[in-house]
Amino acid sequence: MRPSMILFALFWVLLSAWPAEAARRVSVVATVPDVGAVVAAVGGDDIALVVMAEPTQDPHFVDARPHLALQLSRADLLVAVGLDLEVGWLPRLQVGARQPDIQVGRLGYLEVGPFSQLLEIPRTRLDRSFGDLHASGNPHVMLDPRNAARIAIGVADRLARIDPERAQAYRDRARRFKVESDRVAAAWQARSRAIPLERRRMVTYHRSLSYLANWLSIEVVDTLEPQPGIAPTPAHIKDVLARIPAMGVPLLAQEPWYPERVADLVARRTGIRRVTLPVLEDATRSDAYMLWVEATARMVCGGLEL
């Protein structure tokens, strides 16, 4: 056989083998970047990961566009925070996907929020006067690496059930992730607790930094929203403006998807340091979660130390 024919035959053998190799990767869709980053660390090269929400989108309000339903239609596993975080947009996409395996209660659907040690679980019956409170607890669990470690173990267990041949690889990556999470959690706890107690106070925009504050032993004195999901009112902002100097609060922190106008006003009136927390840019990188959570802790601790 001529060399050119051998090369041609080899090309077709390789080409025909490629889809089979690609098909062996588990197709995973994560709802939001911070969850996606933990999934990426556990799944490694054994999964093909897609994240639905953009890094700068409020996770409560993601546009339920048709291409997201298409992504879900091809998924072996859908990983969500749950705790009603995505309730405003995810169910419509699950229906539109027409993929039975990623519906609630099926093997291909996993809510990771309940793996966390949950905060702010309401003790009374809720109504709309309480704002956008969640009956199962605060869903913004990802800004605590201790929660992320628990979530990694849960993700590994589910991937192992879907893909038993690689079960040990998933569990090994989850264990390594937990070791690194524990290291990061302890290091930043130590730095935060070295800050005088009276300076470990901050104001936030939404009640979304409770887990970060709990991890770093910081008191959230107030939020710019009078109730979760309720826009700031003049009367409430007047109270916040009085509380900040009275309690010596040094820091106002918020995520970039919340309006900056009110925060800027509060900073000008009180002299409080204002920071916009970093977003998780590339959730498909295996080191993305640790880079993001450390960058966030560095920004918050730095704002309190000044």
C-alpha positions in Angstrom: 0.0 0.0 0.0 1.3 3.4 -0.9 2.3 5.8 2.0 -0.4 8.3 1.0 -3.1 5.6 1.2 -1.7 4.5 4.6 -1.9 8.0 5.9 -5.4 8.4 4.5 -6.6 5.2 6.2 -5.0 6.3 9.5 -6.7 9.6 9.3 -10.1 8.0 9.0 -9.4 5.6 11.8 -8.5 8.5 14.1 -11.5 10.6 12.9 -13.9 7.8 13.5 -12.5 7.1 17.0 -12.8 10.8 18.1 -16.6 11.0 18.6 -16.6 7.8 20.6 -13.9 9.2 22.9 -15.7 12.5 23.2 -19.0 10.7 23.9 -17.4 9.0 27.0 -17.2 12.4 28.8 -20.1 13.1 31.1 -22.0 16.2 29.9 -22.6 18.4 32.9 -24.5 21.7 33.0 -24.2 23.9 36.1 -26.6 26.8 36.8 -24.1 29.4 38.1 -20.3 29.9 37.9 -19.4 29.2 41.5 -21.1 25.9 41.4 -19.6 25.2 38.0 -16.1 25.8 39.4 -16.6 23.2 42.1 -17.9 20.8 39.5 -14.9 21.5 37.3 -12.5 20.7 40.1 -14.2 17.4 40.8 -14.9 16.3 37.2 -11.6 17.3 35.6 -11.1 16.1 32.1 -13.8 13.4 32.5 -16.6 15.8 32.0 -17.7 18.4 29.5 -19.0 21.4 31.5 -21.3 24.2 30.5 -22.3 27.0 32.9 -25.6 28.7 32.2 -25.3 32.0 34.0 -22.8 34.7 33.0 -20.3 35.7 35.6 -21.9 39.2 36.0 -25.5 38.0 36.2 -27.6 38.0 39.3 -28.2 34.3 40.0 -31.8 35.1 40.9 -32.5 36.6 37.5 -31.0 34.7 34.5 -32.7 35.1 31.2 -34.3 31.8 30.2 -33.2 31.9 26.6 -33.7 29.0 24.2 -30.0 28.2 23.8 -29.9 27.3 27.5 -32.7 24.8 27.1 -30.8 23.3 24.2 -27.7 22.9 26.5 -29.9 21.1 29.0 -31.4 18.8 26.4 -27.9 17.3 25.9 -26.9 17.1 29.6 -26.3 13.9 31.6 -26.3 15.9 34.8 -27.7 19.3 35.8 -26.2 20.8 39.0 -28.1 23.6 40.7 -27.8 25.4 44.0 -31.4 24.9 44.8 -32.9 26.4 48.0 -35.1 28.4 45.5 -32.1 30.4 44.2 -32.9 29.5 40.5 -36.7 29.1 41.0 -37.5 32.1 38.8 -35.8 30.7 35.6 -34.6 27.2 35.8 -37.9 25.2 35.9 -39.0 26.8 32.6 -35.7 25.7 31.0 -36.0 22.1 32.3 -39.5 21.9 30.7 -38.2 23.3 27.5 -35.3 20.9 27.4 -37.5 17.9 27.1 -34.8 15.8 28.8 -36.4 13.5 31.4 -33.1 12.6 33.1 -32.4 16.1 34.4 -35.8 16.7 36.0 -36.3 17.1 39.8 -36.0 13.7 41.5 -34.0 12.0 38.7 -30.4 10.9 38.8 -29.4 13.6 36.4 -30.6 16.5 38.7 -28.6 17.5 41.7 -29.2 20.4 44.1 -26.0 21.1 46.1 -27.1 23.9 48.5 -28.5 21.4 51.0 -25.0 19.9 51.4 -24.1 23.1 53.2 -24.5 24.2 56.8 -27.4 26.5 56.1 -27.9 29.9 57.7 -30.9 32.1 58.2 -33.6 29.4 58.0 -36.8 31.3 58.9 -38.5 30.2 62.1 -41.8 31.9 61.2 -44.3 31.6 58.3 -43.2 33.8 55.5 -45.2 36.2 53.3 -44.2 38.9 50.8 -43.7 41.5 53.6 -40.5 39.7 54.4 -39.1 40.3 50.9 -37.4 37.6 48.9 -36.6 35.3 51.9 -36.1 31.6 51.2 -38.0 29.0 53.3 -35.1 26.5 53.4 -32.4 29.0 54.3 -30.1 31.5 52.7 -29.1 30.1 49.3 -25.9 32.1 48.8 -23.8 29.2 50.2 -20.8 29.3 47.9 -18.7 32.0 49.5 -17.6 29.7 52.2 -14.9 27.1 51.2 -16.1 24.8 54.0 -19.5 24.5 52.2 -17.7 24.1 48.9 -15.8 21.1 50.3 -19.1 19.5 51.3 -20.5 20.2 47.9 -17.5 18.7 46.1 -18.0 15.4 48.0 -21.7 15.4 47.0 -20.9 16.1 43.4 -18.3 13.3 43.3 -20.9 10.9 44.7 -23.4 11.8 42.0 -20.9 11.7 39.2 -19.8 8.3 40.5 -23.3 7.0 40.1 -23.7 8.3 36.6 -20.2 7.2 35.5 -19.1 4.3 37.7 -16.0 3.6 35.7 -14.4 6.9 36.8 -15.9 6.9 40.4 -12.5 6.7 42.1 -11.2 9.6 40.0 -14.1 11.8 41.0 -13.8 10.9 44.7 -10.0 11.5 44.6 -10.4 14.9 43.1 -13.1 15.8 45.7 -10.8 14.8 48.5 -8.0 16.9 47.2 -10.4 19.8 46.8 -11.5 19.4 50.4 -7.9 19.5 51.6 -7.3 22.7 49.7 -10.6 24.2 50.9 -9.7 23.4 54.5 -6.3 25.1 54.1 -7.8 28.2 52.5 -10.6 28.4 55.1 -8.1 28.2 58.0 -5.6 30.7 56.5 -8.2 33.4 55.9 -10.0 32.8 59.2 -6.6 33.5 60.9 -6.1 36.7 59.0 -9.6 38.0 59.6 -9.5 37.2 63.3 -6.3 39.2 63.6 -8.3 42.3 62.8 -9.8 44.0 65.9 -13.3 42.8 66.6 -14.7 46.3 66.4 -13.5 46.6 62.8 -14.9 43.3 61.7 -18.2 44.8 60.6 -19.6 45.5 57.1 -22.7 46.6 55.3 -23.8 44.7 52.1 -26.3 45.4 49.4 -28.2 42.1 49.5 -28.3 39.4 52.1 -25.9 37.4 49.9 -22.6 37.6 52.0 -23.9 35.9 55.1 -21.8 32.8 54.6 -18.6 34.8 53.8 -19.2 36.8 57.0 -19.8 33.6 59.0 -16.6 32.0 57.7 -14.5 35.1 58.5 -16.2 36.1 61.7 -17.5 39.4 60.4 -20.7 41.1 61.6 -23.1 42.2 58.8 -24.5 45.3 60.4 -27.1 46.1 57.8 -28.0 45.8 54.1 -28.9 48.5 51.7 -32.0 46.6 50.8 -34.6 47.0 53.6 -35.7 43.4 52.9 -34.1 40.9 50.5 -35.0 41.7 47.0 -36.7 45.0 48.0 -35.0 48.1 46.5 -33.5 50.6 48.9 -35.9 53.2 50.2 -35.0 56.7 51.4 -36.1 56.0 54.9 -34.0 52.9 55.2 -30.9 54.5 53.7 -31.3 57.3 56.2 -31.1 54.6 59.0 -28.0 53.0 57.4 -26.3 56.4 57.1 -26.8 56.9 60.8 -25.8 53.4 61.8 -22.4 53.3 59.9 -20.7 56.1 61.9 -22.4 55.1 65.2 -21.0 51.6 64.9 -17.7 52.5 63.2 -18.4 50.2 60.2 -15.4 50.4 57.9 -16.6 48.5 54.8 -19.5 48.3 52.3 -19.3 45.3 50.0 -21.5 44.2 47.2 -21.5 42.1 44.1 -21.3 43.8 40.6 -24.8 42.9 39.5 -26.4 45.2 42.2 -26.8 48.9 41.4 -23.9 51.1 42.5 -25.7 54.5 42.8 -26.9 53.9 46.4 -23.7 52.4 47.5 -21.8 55.4 46.1 -24.1 57.8 47.9 -23.6 56.0 51.2 -19.8 55.9 50.7 -19.7 59.7 50.0 -21.9 60.6 53.0 -20.1 58.4 55.5 -16.6 58.0 54.2 -17.0 54.2 54.4 -14.7 52.1 52.1 -16.8 50.6 49.3 -15.7 47.5 47.3 -17.2 45.5 44.5 -16.4 41.9 44.9 -14.7 39.9 42.1 -16.6 37.7 39.7 -15.7 34.1 38.9 -14.6 34.5 35.3 -13.8 31.0 34.0 -15.7 28.4 35.9 -14.3 25.6 33.7 -10.8 25.8 35.2 -10.1 23.3 38.0 -8.5 26.0 40.1 -11.2 28.7 39.5 -13.1 28.3 42.8 -10.0 28.7 45.0 -8.7 31.7 43.1 -12.1 33.4 43.3 -12.8 32.7 47.0 -9.3 33.8 48.0 -9.6 37.0 45.9 -12.9 37.8 47.6 -11.5 37.1 51.1 -8.4 39.2 50.3 -10.6 42.2 49.2 -12.8 42.0 52.2 -10.0 41.6 54.8 -8.0 44.3 53.1 -11.0 46.7 53.4 -11.3 45.9 57.1 -7.6 46.3 57.8 -7.3 49.8 56.4 
